[in-house]
Structure formats: C-alpha cells, structure tokens
C-alpha cells in the first residue's frame, strides 16, 4: 500500500519532466523568458562553479560567449526596442557587439597564455 502511494507521488512529481512537456516548454521559450527562468540560471551557475573549481578555461569562455550573445540579442534585436522589425540602427550595435565578443574570445582562447 505504501509503495503504491510512493509510486503515485513520484509520478505526480515527475510529470513536468515528460518529453511532451519539455518539448512544449522549449517551443514556447523566448529569449526574455530564458534569461529570467530560474532553472536556466541555476544551470549556468552550476557550469560556472564547475569551471572555476576545475579551472577550465574553455567552459568559462563558453559561458561568457553564451551569456554575452544572449544579452546582445536581447538588447539590440528585441522587438520592443526596434519596434517589430530589423533596421540599420539595431543591426550596427549588434555587429559591433558581435565583433567585440568575437575579439575577446579569440584573444582569451588563442593569444593570451597562462
């Protein structure tokens, strides 16, 4: 009897992690909701802690690239800022930011030695 109740409780707790629910979550995920979702923030924090503890330069560079590109897209190409379309005034800061991020990644990965 207790095992059945335990199995039912486990089913109820694990229902949000079914494949259909995860696919639906990913399909309706926007950049703004991704940056504000606590699970994604926790995953990034765990990666950062792992990278610092193991002193992994490439994981830290990957985190820097992903977070900076997310911020760049959010603040330069978001529909609220642009007004629904992509214009030259929104594309130029995106290109400039992309060049800065790419330059920083190339410098940190290949030029700067420990």
N, C-alpha and C positions, 0 to 999 in steps of 0.2 A: 504494500500500500504506500509506504513512504517512498519507495523507489519510483513508483508511477508519478507521484506528486513531484518528485525531484526532476524527472524527465519532462513533465509538463512545464515546470518552472523554467528549465533550461531551454525548451522550445520557445517559450514566450520571450525570454531574454535574447535569444539568438535570431529571432525573426527579422529584425532590421538588417542583419548581415546576409540575407538571402541574395542570390545573384540578381534576381529581378529588381530588388530594392536598390542594390548598389548601382546597377546599370541606369535605373531611373534617376538616382541621385547624380550620377556623372553627366547624364544628358541635360539635366536642368541646372547644372553648375555654371555660374557666371564667374568672371574674374573677381568681382567685388565680393561675392559670397564665398569664393575660395580663399580670399585673403582674410576674411573675417571668421571662417569656420574654425572652431576650436580644435577639431581633430587634425586638420592640416597644419595648424600652428604647432601642435604637440609633436607631430611627426618631424617637422623642420627642427624643432628644439632637440629632439632625440638625435637626429642626424648631426646637429651642431655639437652636442655633448660628446657623441661618439667620435667625431672628427677631432675635437680638442684633446680628448683622452688618448686617442691613438696617434695624434699628431699627423693626421692625414691631410696633406696639402690639397690633394685633388678633390676630396669631399668638401672641404671648405670652399674651394674655388667653384665647385658645382653649386653649392648653396648660395654663394654670392651671385653667381650668374642667374640662377632661377629667381631669386628674390628681387634682384635688380631689374630683370626683364619684366617680371610681374608688375613692379612699381612703375616702370617706364611705360608699359602698355596702359596701365590704369590711368596714369595722369596725363598722357599725351593723346591716346586714341580712344578714350572712353566717350560714349555718345553724349553724356551730359556736358562735357567740356566743348566738344566740337559742334554739337547741335544735330547729330544724326548722320553726318557724312564726313568723309576724309577730305581734308583740304591741305593746301600747301602750308598753312600756318600750324597745322598739327603734325604734318609729316616731317618738317625740318627739325623740330625738337626731338622727335623720335629717332631720326637718322643721327643727329648729334649725340644723343644719349647712347644709342647703339654703338657708335664709334668709340665713345669713352669707355663703355663697358667692355667692348672687344679689346681695346688697347690695354686696359687694366688687366684683363685675363691673360693676354699674350705676355705682358710684362711679368706678371706674377708666376706664370707657368713656365716660361722659357728663358727669360732674360735674367731675372733675379735668382741668384743661387743662395742657398742657406749658408 
